[in-house]
Amino acid sequence: MRLRHLGYACINTALGTKSRTVRLANLRTESVIPVVVQNLDDVLRSLRWNVEHGVRFMRISSDLIPFGPLPQFPFDWSEAFDWQFREIRRLVKAEKLRVTSHPGQYTVLNSPRPEVVQNSIDELDFQAQVLKRMDPKGTMTLHVGGAYGDKASALERFAQNVDRLSDDARERLALENDDTTYTLEETVGLAERVGLPVIVDLFHHKLNPGHKGDGEDAQRRTWDEGVVELLDRAMTTWGKRPPKLHLSSHKPGTRTGHADYLSMDDVDELVGVMEQVGKPDAPYDVMLEAKKKEQAVLEVQRYLDTGERPARPIPMETVAEAEAA
């Protein structure tokens, strides 16, 4: 498969954008309108900047409309901000941009607590409506959730609760493997079962590749063991849609932290393994999860175009070194 678009998440550092909010106690029309207007204007400015710089993939913040899914939200956000949504949607369509979202860590469909599940369903339905008004083909990223001492039961709860989502939410939802609990293999298996696409996070897979064997004989897998087969299965879950992957480099001194920029070794690794997956001309997109956002994207674009590595040295630390520290 061939790399098509690189993207970044939520904030454009060149423009100084940020996601603004209000306190729940101040959730009134006069306080929330200017916040949402500015948030949506930042999205539009970022997308225009992206077009100028050849970036066609972006993740929007899940906080663009603070407290939007709550009953006490003071007015119909969809109608109130329709003029901004239409302007964003026109640009996305005209420039063939890809827009995605990633609801927050408290959105947990497999929680054993009914109130958490209901809040998560409400949040996903709301986020689907926001995304639909920007990019009708956009997808929402979600982790499987917790294990709660019984992975089999937790996976079963997820499968049951997915069926409670609205059609708009379900058709936009995509599952991502995480760095601690659910491996890529487990995530792919669940996605195949419930009919959702899989977003492969290669950094997470390196941190959490799973084990082979049982009990005391279980041995940690190497990240590249069977990875081409897993990637094949993950890419197949997207059907005819271009798959989306995540890529980041390790921040020294942490176990799971993302570095400011990408190591070009990590870029080469992903591109190389994806060349072994699927059809050679089939496209895929990569969301770079780097602290320097669009700057990291531009740097990787230059590297892929010219083959020249950044002159600035980037201190890197392997996952094995981080875990041993």
Backbone bond lengths (Angstrom), bond angles and torsions (degrees), N, CA, C in turn:
res aa  C-N    CA-C-N  psi(-1)  N-CA   C-N-CA  omega(-1)  CA-C   N-CA-C  phi
1 M - - - 1.459 - - 1.524 109.25 -
2 R 1.307 116.45 157.78 1.471 120.88 -176.22 1.524 110.64 -116.59
3 L 1.318 115.22 141.24 1.453 121.21 177.31 1.522 110.24 -71.73
4 R 1.332 116.72 128.61 1.454 121.95 -178.73 1.531 111.12 -104.71
5 H 1.331 118.17 -68.73 1.465 122.07 -175.66 1.523 110.89 -118.33
6 L 1.331 115.37 146.08 1.456 122.97 167.71 1.526 108.54 -108.12
7 G 1.325 116.30 144.42 1.453 119.03 179.47 1.516 112.01 -137.21
8 Y 1.341 115.64 174.46 1.461 122.35 177.25 1.520 108.92 -139.07
9 A 1.331 115.62 170.52 1.456 120.18 -169.88 1.525 113.13 -109.48
10 C 1.317 115.44 118.45 1.473 125.91 158.73 1.524 117.81 70.40
11 I 1.311 118.89 -49.08 1.463 121.61 -171.30 1.518 110.27 -113.23
12 N 1.333 115.66 132.95 1.463 120.90 172.22 1.521 106.99 -104.63
13 T 1.331 116.78 110.66 1.461 120.11 -175.07 1.522 111.73 -71.23
14 A 1.329 117.64 -27.97 1.464 120.57 178.90 1.522 111.02 -66.10
15 L 1.329 116.84 -34.12 1.462 121.49 -178.97 1.529 112.23 -94.14
16 G 1.322 116.11 -14.07 1.462 119.19 -177.97 1.514 113.55 71.55
17 T 1.332 117.70 31.14 1.460 120.24 179.43 1.518 110.79 -73.78
18 K 1.323 115.64 158.23 1.458 121.22 175.32 1.519 108.02 -160.28
19 S 1.325 115.36 160.48 1.457 119.98 179.14 1.525 109.01 -92.97
20 R 1.322 116.87 115.59 1.458 122.04 -178.26 1.521 110.29 -92.11
21 T 1.308 116.48 155.31 1.454 120.04 -179.81 1.523 109.77 -142.82
22 V 1.317 116.43 -179.72 1.459 123.30 173.98 1.520 107.79 -133.24
23 R 1.305 116.34 159.93 1.464 120.07 174.56 1.521 109.00 -75.09
24 L 1.333 115.58 145.38 1.465 119.73 179.43 1.530 111.28 -56.28
25 A 1.337 116.07 -34.77 1.463 119.46 -179.76 1.529 111.80 -66.86
26 N 1.353 116.80 -19.89 1.467 121.27 -179.24 1.526 112.36 -106.07
27 L 1.336 116.73 22.17 1.458 120.96 -175.53 1.524 110.04 -77.60
28 R 1.334 113.84 76.94 1.466 120.99 178.42 1.526 108.21 -126.49
29 T 1.319 116.15 159.75 1.456 121.52 -176.14 1.517 112.01 -53.35
30 E 1.318 117.19 -45.99 1.463 120.51 -174.67 1.526 112.21 -69.88
31 S 1.334 117.34 -22.20 1.463 119.52 179.62 1.520 112.71 -92.49
32 V 1.331 117.16 -31.99 1.460 118.91 -173.17 1.525 112.91 -87.44
33 I 1.327 118.47 -29.95 1.466 120.30 -176.19 1.529 112.64 -58.57
34 P 1.342 119.95 -52.48 1.468 118.33 -178.83 1.529 113.36 -63.30
35 V 1.325 117.57 -29.46 1.462 121.12 178.88 1.519 110.37 -67.38
36 V 1.330 117.01 -48.02 1.466 120.60 -178.97 1.525 110.65 -67.42
37 V 1.333 116.88 -41.45 1.468 120.08 178.28 1.522 110.70 -57.38
38 Q 1.331 116.84 -44.78 1.465 120.22 -179.71 1.526 111.27 -67.97
39 N 1.328 117.74 -40.29 1.464 120.63 178.29 1.522 111.81 -60.75
40 L 1.326 116.82 -45.58 1.463 120.05 -179.60 1.530 111.29 -70.31
41 D 1.327 116.36 -33.40 1.464 119.34 175.55 1.531 110.48 -64.63
42 D 1.328 117.14 -37.26 1.468 120.93 176.92 1.526 111.00 -63.48
43 V 1.329 116.84 -38.76 1.466 119.82 176.96 1.519 109.86 -61.62
44 L 1.327 116.52 -46.26 1.462 120.22 -178.69 1.527 110.96 -64.42
45 R 1.333 117.61 -42.74 1.467 120.11 178.22 1.520 111.53 -62.95
46 S 1.326 116.39 -39.57 1.463 120.47 179.13 1.520 111.19 -65.52
47 L 1.313 116.84 -42.70 1.465 120.03 179.97 1.527 111.19 -64.77
48 R 1.323 116.69 -38.64 1.470 119.63 177.11 1.526 110.61 -65.99
49 W 1.315 116.71 -41.35 1.469 120.65 175.85 1.526 109.63 -60.60
50 N 1.314 116.24 -43.42 1.460 120.79 -179.80 1.526 111.48 -58.66
51 V 1.325 116.43 -44.97 1.469 120.51 179.90 1.525 110.04 -59.99
52 E 1.326 116.39 -43.36 1.471 120.49 -179.57 1.527 111.90 -62.52
53 H 1.329 117.37 -26.76 1.464 121.42 -175.09 1.528 112.71 -110.89
54 G 1.320 117.19 14.46 1.458 120.69 175.16 1.511 114.80 71.95
55 V 1.325 117.48 25.37 1.467 121.86 178.06 1.527 107.76 -105.59
56 R 1.319 117.50 120.55 1.462 120.43 -172.58 1.528 113.64 -120.43
57 F 1.312 115.21 22.59 1.460 119.71 -176.07 1.527 107.50 -144.71
58 M 1.339 117.01 130.59 1.456 119.93 -177.52 1.524 110.25 -153.86
59 R 1.316 115.79 144.77 1.465 121.81 172.66 1.526 108.59 -100.49
60 I 1.311 116.93 130.94 1.459 120.70 175.67 1.523 109.52 -89.35
61 S 1.307 115.81 156.18 1.455 121.06 176.92 1.525 109.96 -70.93
62 S 1.321 116.01 148.36 1.471 120.09 176.06 1.524 111.22 -83.81
63 D 1.348 117.47 1.86 1.467 121.56 -177.95 1.527 112.58 -110.63
64 L 1.314 117.71 22.06 1.462 119.80 -177.87 1.521 112.13 -61.81
65 I 1.318 116.10 -36.47 1.466 120.92 179.78 1.523 107.17 -119.99
66 P 1.335 117.54 91.85 1.464 121.34 -173.61 1.530 112.19 -58.44
67 F 1.329 115.48 126.80 1.464 122.69 176.17 1.527 112.97 63.96
68 G 1.319 116.82 20.97 1.457 121.15 -178.65 1.518 115.34 -54.87
69 P 1.341 119.54 -37.04 1.462 118.65 -178.49 1.529 114.80 -80.10
70 L 1.338 117.34 -6.09 1.463 119.52 -176.92 1.527 111.41 -80.14
71 P 1.335 117.46 145.52 1.479 121.16 179.56 1.528 113.00 -59.81
72 Q 1.342 116.93 -27.95 1.466 119.35 -177.07 1.526 113.54 -82.74
73 F 1.353 117.80 2.04 1.466 118.95 174.92 1.521 108.01 -59.50
74 P 1.356 118.08 132.49 1.463 120.36 -162.34 1.528 117.59 -75.70
75 F 1.316 119.05 -12.38 1.469 118.52 -178.31 1.521 109.97 -161.41
76 D 1.327 115.77 176.13 1.461 122.19 -178.20 1.525 109.23 -76.65
77 W 1.333 116.78 98.69 1.466 121.27 -176.26 1.524 111.92 -61.75
78 S 1.323 116.58 -35.04 1.465 120.07 -176.76 1.522 111.39 -63.46
79 E 1.320 115.64 -42.96 1.473 120.15 179.34 1.527 110.69 -76.70
80 A 1.323 116.93 -40.72 1.462 120.89 -175.03 1.528 112.06 -62.24
81 F 1.312 117.56 -36.49 1.465 121.20 -175.69 1.528 112.50 -112.12
82 D 1.321 115.32 20.72 1.468 119.61 -177.30 1.521 112.06 -58.50
83 W 1.330 117.81 -36.16 1.467 120.81 -177.72 1.519 111.15 -63.73
84 Q 1.344 117.29 -35.18 1.460 119.86 177.95 1.528 111.75 -75.83
85 F 1.311 115.57 -40.92 1.457 118.77 177.76 1.534 110.87 -60.79
86 R 1.318 116.42 -41.45 1.476 119.68 -179.58 1.527 110.83 -63.37
87 E 1.325 117.05 -38.97 1.464 120.13 179.66 1.527 110.95 -66.29
88 I 1.328 116.48 -41.94 1.465 120.29 176.97 1.522 110.41 -63.94
89 R 1.322 116.47 -45.19 1.469 121.09 -178.07 1.522 111.71 -62.70
90 R 1.320 116.96 -38.34 1.476 120.01 178.42 1.526 110.74 -63.18
91 L 1.340 116.22 -42.20 1.457 119.78 179.87 1.530 110.83 -66.50
92 V 1.326 116.77 -43.50 1.464 121.13 179.36 1.523 110.56 -58.83
93 K 1.332 116.35 -44.25 1.465 120.38 -179.18 1.524 111.50 -69.05
94 A 1.328 116.97 -45.53 1.467 120.77 -176.35 1.522 111.73 -64.11
95 E 1.333 117.10 -37.22 1.469 120.73 -174.95 1.527 112.87 -100.80
96 K 1.342 116.02 3.46 1.474 121.16 179.45 1.534 111.12 55.37
97 L 1.331 115.59 49.21 1.453 121.48 179.50 1.531 110.45 -86.17
98 R 1.314 115.54 160.39 1.462 120.96 175.44 1.517 108.38 -118.94
99 V 1.341 116.04 126.82 1.454 122.23 -178.58 1.526 108.48 -122.85
100 T 1.332 115.92 132.88 1.462 120.97 178.67 1.518 109.84 -132.60
101 S 1.330 116.10 174.50 1.466 120.50 176.40 1.524 109.12 -143.33
102 H 1.325 115.24 167.77 1.469 121.31 -177.68 1.527 107.91 -143.96
103 P 1.352 118.06 87.07 1.469 120.40 178.65 1.517 111.53 -51.05
104 G 1.324 116.23 152.41 1.458 122.66 -168.19 1.522 115.62 -70.11
105 Q 1.327 114.84 178.10 1.460 122.74 -172.03 1.523 113.55 -67.45
106 Y 1.320 117.80 -17.20 1.453 120.07 179.91 1.526 112.83 -88.75
107 T 1.311 116.36 2.56 1.461 121.15 175.43 1.525 107.36 -89.84
108 V 1.332 115.86 98.28 1.470 121.84 -171.43 1.535 109.12 -130.56
109 L 1.306 116.19 103.10 1.466 120.33 -175.92 1.522 113.40 -75.11
110 N 1.328 117.72 -21.23 1.471 118.08 -176.21 1.525 113.20 -103.17
111 S 1.321 116.76 17.85 1.467 119.87 178.25 1.534 110.19 -63.62
112 P 1.339 118.23 145.28 1.466 120.28 174.49 1.532 112.92 -76.85
113 R 1.350 116.33 -6.26 1.471 120.22 -179.01 1.529 109.59 -94.36
114 P 1.325 118.56 117.09 1.467 121.71 -176.33 1.525 113.86 -56.22
115 E 1.351 117.04 -37.17 1.463 119.64 -177.86 1.532 111.13 -68.29
116 V 1.337 117.36 -34.01 1.468 120.71 176.78 1.520 109.94 -67.69
117 V 1.315 116.32 -42.58 1.463 120.11 178.62 1.527 110.71 -62.35
118 Q 1.331 117.35 -44.96 1.465 119.68 -179.21 1.521 111.11 -64.29
119 N 1.328 117.51 -42.06 1.464 120.09 176.23 1.522 111.68 -61.68
120 S 1.331 116.72 -36.76 1.459 121.51 179.18 1.515 111.06 -67.83
121 I 1.314 116.63 -41.07 1.465 120.81 177.16 1.528 110.04 -62.52
122 D 1.320 116.37 -45.23 1.471 120.51 178.76 1.531 110.84 -60.82
123 E 1.339 116.11 -42.24 1.464 120.53 -179.01 1.531 110.98 -65.50
124 L 1.315 117.31 -43.62 1.465 120.18 -179.56 1.523 111.29 -66.60
125 D 1.324 116.66 -39.68 1.470 119.39 177.14 1.529 110.66 -63.01
126 F 1.338 116.25 -41.17 1.457 120.66 178.27 1.523 111.63 -65.70
127 Q 1.341 116.87 -48.32 1.466 120.30 -179.67 1.529 111.49 -61.63
128 A 1.321 116.67 -34.20 1.470 120.05 177.47 1.527 110.84 -63.83
129 Q 1.328 116.71 -38.30 1.465 119.67 179.48 1.531 111.27 -68.46
130 V 1.337 116.83 -40.00 1.466 120.37 176.95 1.520 110.16 -62.40
131 L 1.320 116.51 -49.12 1.461 121.15 -177.83 1.521 111.63 -63.88
132 K 1.309 116.17 -40.04 1.473 121.45 -179.71 1.519 111.20 -58.19
133 R 1.320 117.11 -33.61 1.461 120.87 -178.01 1.526 112.81 -79.49
134 M 1.328 116.38 -9.25 1.466 120.58 176.80 1.520 111.60 -105.91
135 D 1.313 115.73 -49.11 1.458 122.03 -179.59 1.519 107.63 -140.29
136 P 1.333 118.07 101.32 1.469 120.76 -177.74 1.525 113.90 -57.08
137 K 1.338 117.14 -19.01 1.463 120.78 179.49 1.526 112.40 -101.78
138 G 1.324 117.25 5.38 1.454 120.93 -175.48 1.524 113.21 -67.14
139 T 1.337 115.90 156.27 1.465 121.00 179.95 1.524 110.81 -121.17
140 M 1.340 115.21 153.45 1.458 122.79 177.32 1.527 108.66 -109.55
141 T 1.310 116.71 132.76 1.462 122.08 -179.34 1.522 110.46 -94.01
142 L 1.330 116.15 135.38 1.463 120.48 178.96 1.527 109.54 -142.67
143 H 1.347 115.84 138.32 1.458 120.29 170.68 1.523 109.22 -81.51
144 V 1.329 115.61 157.46 1.461 119.85 -178.55 1.524 110.43 -62.86
145 G 1.324 117.87 -41.38 1.464 121.20 178.65 1.510 111.72 124.40
146 G 1.320 116.73 -149.88 1.453 121.63 -177.63 1.522 112.75 -93.03
147 A 1.332 115.46 167.64 1.465 120.46 176.78 1.523 110.94 -92.91
148 Y 1.337 117.10 -30.55 1.472 123.57 177.15 1.525 111.94 53.46
149 G 1.338 116.31 35.20 1.460 120.94 176.20 1.508 115.32 77.96
150 D 1.331 117.65 -2.60 1.468 120.67 -177.89 1.527 108.31 -155.21
151 K 1.335 115.90 90.22 1.459 119.82 -175.10 1.522 112.68 -60.76
152 A 1.312 116.95 -39.70 1.465 120.19 -177.54 1.531 110.59 -60.18
153 S 1.330 116.62 -44.82 1.471 120.40 178.88 1.525 111.20 -67.80
154 A 1.338 116.39 -38.29 1.462 120.27 179.72 1.524 111.02 -64.42
155 L 1.321 117.03 -40.46 1.465 121.02 177.66 1.522 110.53 -66.30
156 E 1.318 116.94 -38.17 1.464 120.66 178.46 1.526 110.47 -65.05
157 R 1.332 117.62 -41.34 1.467 120.37 177.60 1.524 110.65 -61.62
158 F 1.335 116.37 -42.11 1.459 118.69 179.23 1.526 109.94 -59.24
159 A 1.319 116.11 -47.73 1.465 120.10 -177.97 1.526 111.49 -59.84
160 Q 1.308 116.71 -39.33 1.464 120.02 179.60 1.529 111.69 -70.49
161 N 1.319 116.83 -40.84 1.459 120.28 -175.19 1.521 113.03 -75.40
162 V 1.322 118.21 -25.89 1.469 120.41 174.74 1.532 110.43 -57.50
163 D 1.313 116.54 -35.25 1.469 120.77 -178.96 1.528 112.25 -69.25
164 R 1.319 117.52 -11.56 1.464 120.69 179.14 1.526 112.35 -89.41
165 L 1.333 117.46 -6.72 1.461 121.15 -179.78 1.521 110.88 -73.98
166 S 1.320 115.25 155.28 1.469 119.78 171.92 1.524 109.65 -66.33
167 D 1.315 116.60 161.96 1.468 120.19 178.26 1.525 110.71 -59.63
168 D 1.334 117.12 -40.78 1.469 120.63 -179.10 1.525 111.01 -62.56
169 A 1.322 117.07 -41.33 1.462 119.89 -179.35 1.521 111.23 -70.29
170 R 1.299 116.51 -44.73 1.467 119.52 -177.05 1.524 111.64 -64.22
171 E 1.316 117.60 -41.30 1.464 118.86 -176.57 1.526 112.06 -73.67
172 R 1.337 118.07 -10.18 1.462 121.32 178.07 1.523 112.98 -104.94
173 L 1.307 117.19 -10.73 1.459 121.00 -173.61 1.528 111.93 -77.36
174 A 1.334 116.07 138.06 1.465 122.69 174.84 1.517 108.19 -136.65
175 L 1.337 117.56 143.39 1.464 122.89 -176.27 1.516 111.73 -99.11
176 E 1.334 115.70 140.54 1.461 121.72 178.47 1.522 110.17 -119.98
177 N 1.326 116.96 136.29 1.464 120.87 172.70 1.529 109.80 -68.13
178 D 1.328 116.28 150.86 1.471 118.35 -177.16 1.521 111.13 -115.31
179 D 1.329 115.62 176.05 1.460 120.85 -170.99 1.519 113.98 -90.90
180 T 1.338 117.62 -1.33 1.463 120.15 -174.77 1.529 113.46 -132.72
181 T 1.325 117.60 -46.19 1.465 120.32 -166.76 1.520 113.41 -104.19
182 Y 1.322 117.05 -63.83 1.465 120.56 -174.25 1.525 111.01 -100.66
183 T 1.326 114.73 117.14 1.462 120.58 -178.93 1.517 110.62 -71.68
184 L 1.326 115.13 170.34 1.462 119.96 176.13 1.526 110.16 -61.05
185 E 1.317 117.23 -41.62 1.466 120.22 -179.89 1.521 111.47 -62.06
186 E 1.331 117.29 -43.07 1.468 121.02 179.22 1.523 110.92 -67.06
187 T 1.325 116.40 -39.31 1.464 120.45 -179.55 1.525 111.26 -67.46
188 V 1.321 116.58 -42.42 1.468 120.02 177.23 1.526 110.59 -62.45
189 G 1.344 116.08 -42.92 1.457 119.47 179.59 1.520 112.30 -60.17
190 L 1.344 116.39 -43.20 1.464 120.58 178.56 1.523 110.51 -66.00
191 A 1.320 116.70 -43.52 1.469 120.35 -178.87 1.524 111.30 -62.30
192 E 1.312 116.61 -40.88 1.466 119.94 177.40 1.523 110.83 -63.32
193 R 1.309 116.03 -35.84 1.470 120.86 -179.55 1.524 112.07 -67.91
194 V 1.344 117.08 -43.40 1.468 120.25 -173.53 1.527 113.14 -99.29
195 G 1.333 117.44 -3.48 1.463 120.11 176.52 1.509 114.71 78.20
196 L 1.342 117.80 39.66 1.455 122.11 176.94 1.526 109.58 -116.97
197 P 1.335 118.26 153.62 1.467 120.25 175.56 1.519 112.07 -78.69
198 V 1.335 115.65 159.59 1.460 122.07 -178.48 1.519 110.48 -114.37
199 I 1.339 115.41 130.60 1.460 122.36 171.91 1.522 106.95 -98.14
200 V 1.317 116.68 114.10 1.457 120.88 -179.29 1.520 109.57 -83.72
201 D 1.333 116.10 123.53 1.460 121.81 172.25 1.519 106.47 -105.39
202 L 1.338 116.63 107.38 1.457 120.73 -173.80 1.526 111.84 -67.65
203 F 1.325 117.91 -36.43 1.463 121.09 177.84 1.523 109.99 -63.54
204 H 1.333 117.01 -44.42 1.456 120.36 176.88 1.531 110.92 -61.00
205 H 1.322 116.24 -39.66 1.458 119.87 -179.74 1.531 111.16 -63.90
206 K 1.316 116.86 -37.68 1.464 119.65 178.18 1.531 110.87 -66.21
207 L 1.319 116.61 -36.51 1.457 120.35 178.79 1.526 112.19 -74.34
208 N 1.317 116.66 -30.19 1.462 121.73 -172.08 1.533 110.21 -137.60
209 P 1.344 117.49 66.95 1.467 119.86 -176.70 1.517 114.00 -81.36
210 G 1.333 117.26 -10.48 1.460 120.23 -178.39 1.514 112.20 91.74
211 H 1.331 114.69 -179.50 1.456 121.32 -177.35 1.530 110.47 -127.65
212 K 1.296 114.90 158.72 1.468 120.84 172.50 1.521 108.05 -116.87
213 G 1.308 116.45 143.41 1.448 120.15 -174.91 1.517 111.29 89.65
214 D 1.336 116.44 176.01 1.460 121.52 -176.61 1.521 111.11 -126.07
215 G 1.323 115.15 155.94 1.455 121.47 173.06 1.514 113.60 58.03
216 E 1.321 115.75 -137.04 1.457 120.90 -177.12 1.526 111.99 -68.92
217 D 1.324 116.41 -18.99 1.464 120.47 -179.46 1.531 112.79 -87.01
218 A 1.324 116.55 -4.44 1.463 119.52 -177.76 1.525 110.53 -65.15
219 Q 1.313 116.39 137.71 1.459 122.28 179.31 1.528 109.72 -125.42
220 R 1.308 115.18 138.92 1.457 120.24 178.76 1.532 110.04 -65.26
221 R 1.301 116.61 133.10 1.465 120.92 177.42 1.525 109.87 -74.15
222 T 1.305 116.95 154.68 1.455 120.28 166.17 1.525 107.08 -80.26
223 W 1.332 116.57 150.43 1.465 118.95 -172.88 1.524 112.48 -61.27
224 D 1.341 117.36 -31.31 1.460 119.88 -175.36 1.524 113.05 -88.95
225 E 1.311 117.02 1.08 1.467 120.57 -179.93 1.530 110.09 -73.38
226 G 1.323 116.70 111.33 1.466 121.61 -179.40 1.508 114.84 70.85
227 V 1.352 117.77 14.19 1.456 119.69 -172.84 1.528 112.37 -68.97
228 V 1.332 118.35 -33.59 1.465 119.87 -179.79 1.528 110.45 -64.27
229 E 1.321 116.38 -42.05 1.471 119.75 177.77 1.526 110.80 -63.67
230 L 1.346 116.91 -42.42 1.460 119.87 178.40 1.523 111.37 -63.71
231 L 1.326 116.71 -42.30 1.460 120.21 178.20 1.526 110.86 -63.67
232 D 1.320 117.01 -39.82 1.467 120.33 176.45 1.524 110.70 -57.36
233 R 1.315 115.90 -47.03 1.465 119.96 179.90 1.524 110.90 -64.15
234 A 1.344 116.15 -42.57 1.467 120.09 -179.31 1.523 111.41 -63.74
235 M 1.340 117.06 -43.64 1.462 119.96 -179.43 1.526 111.31 -65.77
236 T 1.331 117.32 -33.37 1.461 121.33 179.55 1.518 111.58 -63.96
237 T 1.338 117.70 -29.19 1.469 120.47 -178.87 1.530 112.10 -64.42
238 W 1.327 117.75 -16.37 1.472 120.81 -178.96 1.529 112.68 -84.88
239 G 1.309 117.93 -8.62 1.464 119.30 -178.49 1.518 111.05 62.50
240 K 1.332 116.74 -125.63 1.462 121.43 -178.51 1.529 112.82 -90.22
241 R 1.329 117.72 -4.72 1.466 120.70 -179.09 1.523 110.75 -81.55
242 P 1.331 118.81 143.14 1.471 119.81 175.12 1.526 110.37 -62.44
243 P 1.324 117.82 126.04 1.465 120.24 179.37 1.522 111.96 -66.55
244 K 1.318 114.46 159.92 1.460 122.38 175.83 1.526 108.37 -120.54
245 L 1.327 117.00 136.71 1.455 122.67 175.90 1.528 109.14 -125.39
246 H 1.325 116.18 162.49 1.460 122.27 173.69 1.519 109.33 -114.08
247 L 1.331 115.48 144.33 1.462 120.43 177.40 1.520 109.12 -143.26
248 S 1.326 115.54 134.63 1.456 121.36 174.43 1.518 108.20 -148.01
249 S 1.313 115.78 165.99 1.458 121.46 175.43 1.517 109.05 -114.27
250 H 1.312 114.70 153.26 1.451 120.99 -173.29 1.527 112.32 -73.33
251 K 1.322 116.25 134.72 1.461 121.35 174.58 1.523 109.21 -85.89
252 P 1.331 117.58 121.10 1.471 120.05 -179.07 1.528 112.03 -56.24
253 G 1.326 114.97 142.78 1.449 119.91 178.43 1.507 114.57 87.05
254 T 1.328 117.79 -0.40 1.460 122.07 178.28 1.522 109.12 -127.34
255 R 1.327 116.24 166.60 1.457 119.17 173.85 1.527 111.00 -90.60
256 T 1.330 115.98 -42.68 1.466 119.37 -172.06 1.526 113.76 -120.84
257 G 1.343 118.41 1.90 1.451 120.76 -174.75 1.523 113.57 -69.55
258 H 1.342 114.99 148.67 1.455 121.80 177.85 1.532 110.35 -92.28
259 A 1.309 116.49 137.90 1.455 121.64 178.71 1.530 110.75 -75.19
260 D 1.319 115.64 166.24 1.469 120.56 177.93 1.522 111.47 -63.24
261 Y 1.328 115.90 -42.84 1.462 121.84 -177.83 1.525 109.23 -124.96
262 L 1.310 115.99 177.32 1.454 121.87 177.11 1.525 111.01 -93.91
263 S 1.310 115.51 139.41 1.455 119.84 166.20 1.525 107.66 -74.68
264 M 1.332 117.54 130.12 1.459 119.73 -179.91 1.525 111.46 -66.97
265 D 1.326 117.29 -19.70 1.463 119.71 173.11 1.530 109.90 -64.96
266 D 1.341 116.49 -39.64 1.465 119.72 178.32 1.525 110.62 -67.46
267 V 1.324 116.11 -37.76 1.468 120.01 177.11 1.526 110.10 -62.64
268 D 1.334 116.32 -48.69 1.468 120.83 179.46 1.525 111.28 -59.28
269 E 1.328 115.69 -38.97 1.458 121.02 -178.16 1.526 110.76 -62.86
270 L 1.348 115.71 -47.27 1.458 119.41 -179.76 1.524 111.22 -64.94
271 V 1.324 117.03 -48.80 1.464 120.27 -179.70 1.519 110.37 -59.10
272 G 1.331 116.25 -40.70 1.457 119.98 -178.45 1.514 113.32 -65.45
273 V 1.330 116.97 -44.30 1.458 118.74 -178.69 1.520 111.02 -71.49
274 M 1.346 117.63 -33.17 1.466 120.12 179.49 1.526 111.72 -70.71
275 E 1.319 117.88 -22.52 1.459 120.14 175.29 1.528 111.61 -66.25
276 Q 1.322 116.73 -17.81 1.464 121.52 179.40 1.526 112.35 -93.44
277 V 1.334 116.53 0.87 1.461 121.65 -172.90 1.526 110.26 -110.66
278 G 1.323 117.63 136.27 1.454 122.70 171.47 1.510 114.47 60.39
279 K 1.334 115.65 -155.55 1.453 122.10 -179.01 1.530 110.23 -82.48
280 P 1.329 118.02 140.90 1.476 120.59 -175.13 1.521 114.26 -56.71
281 D 1.334 118.40 -34.68 1.462 120.77 -175.51 1.530 113.15 -96.23
282 A 1.328 117.79 0.88 1.467 120.06 -179.83 1.529 109.44 -72.42
283 P 1.341 118.34 129.77 1.474 120.73 -175.11 1.526 113.17 -85.23
284 Y 1.319 115.76 153.67 1.454 122.07 169.08 1.522 108.18 -142.89
285 D 1.323 116.61 156.41 1.462 123.23 -179.80 1.523 109.96 -115.61
286 V 1.330 116.42 151.19 1.463 121.17 -177.96 1.520 110.29 -127.96
287 M 1.324 115.72 124.03 1.455 122.15 172.38 1.523 108.38 -88.80
288 L 1.336 116.68 117.14 1.465 121.19 177.69 1.522 108.81 -85.57
289 E 1.310 116.47 118.86 1.459 120.82 179.49 1.529 107.86 -99.19
290 A 1.322 114.58 81.32 1.467 122.56 -176.71 1.519 108.50 -126.54
291 K 1.318 116.77 146.55 1.463 121.36 -175.57 1.529 112.44 -64.75
292 K 1.323 116.88 -27.21 1.467 120.12 -178.88 1.528 113.08 -89.25
293 K 1.313 116.57 9.72 1.465 123.38 168.11 1.525 112.97 50.05
294 E 1.348 115.62 -119.46 1.482 119.66 -174.57 1.527 112.13 -64.99
295 Q 1.328 117.79 -26.45 1.463 119.74 176.82 1.524 110.79 -63.50
296 A 1.331 116.32 -39.62 1.465 120.34 177.93 1.522 110.69 -65.99
297 V 1.325 116.95 -38.20 1.469 120.39 178.04 1.523 110.62 -62.57
298 L 1.328 116.77 -47.37 1.468 120.19 -179.06 1.526 110.82 -61.53
299 E 1.327 116.76 -37.62 1.453 120.27 -179.80 1.530 111.29 -65.68
300 V 1.340 116.50 -43.00 1.472 119.70 178.60 1.524 110.29 -68.32
301 Q 1.325 117.38 -37.97 1.470 120.09 176.55 1.528 110.80 -58.44
302 R 1.335 116.36 -45.59 1.470 119.63 179.29 1.526 110.94 -61.81
303 Y 1.313 115.85 -41.32 1.468 119.53 179.84 1.529 111.36 -63.02
304 L 1.320 116.40 -44.49 1.460 119.83 -179.04 1.523 111.67 -68.02
305 D 1.329 116.82 -31.27 1.470 120.92 179.77 1.527 112.23 -77.48
306 T 1.324 117.10 -37.89 1.462 120.61 -171.06 1.521 114.37 -111.32
307 G 1.339 116.73 -21.67 1.457 119.98 -174.64 1.515 113.47 79.13
308 E 1.340 117.59 1.18 1.464 121.35 -179.31 1.530 110.27 -90.00
309 R 1.307 115.45 125.83 1.458 120.08 178.40 1.530 110.40 -77.03
310 P 1.326 117.07 153.32 1.466 119.80 179.51 1.522 111.10 -57.24
311 A 1.323 116.46 139.14 1.462 120.19 177.98 1.521 111.09 -67.62
312 R 1.316 116.17 -30.52 1.457 121.24 -179.72 1.529 109.74 -72.64
313 P 1.331 118.89 124.97 1.468 120.09 178.03 1.520 110.48 -70.67
314 I 1.316 116.41 138.15 1.460 121.21 178.58 1.525 108.20 -112.92
315 P 1.329 118.71 111.93 1.466 119.37 179.14 1.519 110.41 -66.29
316 M 1.305 115.62 127.14 1.449 120.16 -178.35 1.526 109.79 -127.33
317 E 1.290 115.02 157.97 1.443 121.84 -178.96 1.519 106.31 -141.59
318 T 1.307 117.45 133.59 1.460 119.33 -178.40 1.509 109.98 -72.18
319 V 1.332 116.22 159.03 1.460 120.68 176.97 1.526 110.62 -58.90
320 A 1.340 116.26 -40.40 1.465 120.14 -179.86 1.516 111.16 -61.72
321 E 1.348 116.93 -42.08 1.457 120.67 178.81 1.519 111.04 -64.03
322 A 1.324 116.14 -39.87 1.466 120.14 -178.84 1.523 110.96 -65.65
323 E 1.331 116.07 -41.54 1.456 119.40 -178.24 1.526 111.71 -71.96
324 A 1.338 116.38 -27.50 1.454 119.87 179.73 1.516 112.36 -78.60
325 A 1.334 116.20 -21.97 1.472 120.87 -176.12 1.537 111.30 -69.15
